[in-house]
């Protein structure tokens, strides 16, 4: 086959290709030391990130706990205010009912007084009517007796003239 010049050139070209491939491999592939260094950096970075997340979580839970306590206190405060307002409203309603009962009682007494007054007037009128009836009865009896006595006297007078 080949002449020594051709073989040398072919060998140089193959070596150039191998060297170029080695350079490319070295630039794209990291060495074991670099990998170990990167792993250590990543581990340190991960630990720092974990510590930061843990601190943020604690802070967030603290804030949430304080917010929950605040909301619970506000809830209790609103509940007690609502209870107070409800009791106040119920007391006001009871007062209104008692006032209405008193007003109704006063109206009832007023009506009873009117009824007693009307009864008294009626009894007085009945007594007057009875008195007038008695007077009329007495007048009728008097006139009847007077008339009877007059007839008797006239009858006796006529008997005396006749006898």
Secondary structure, DSSP 4 states (H G I P E B T S, - for coil): ---HHHHHHHHHHHHHHHHHHHHHHHHHS--HHHHHHHHHHHHHHHHHHHHHHHHHHHHHHHHHHHHHHHHHHHHHHHHHHHHHHHHHHHHHHHHHHHHHHHHHHHHHHHHHHHHHHHHHHHHHHHHHHHHHHHHHHHHHHHHHHHHHHHHHHHHHHHHHHH-
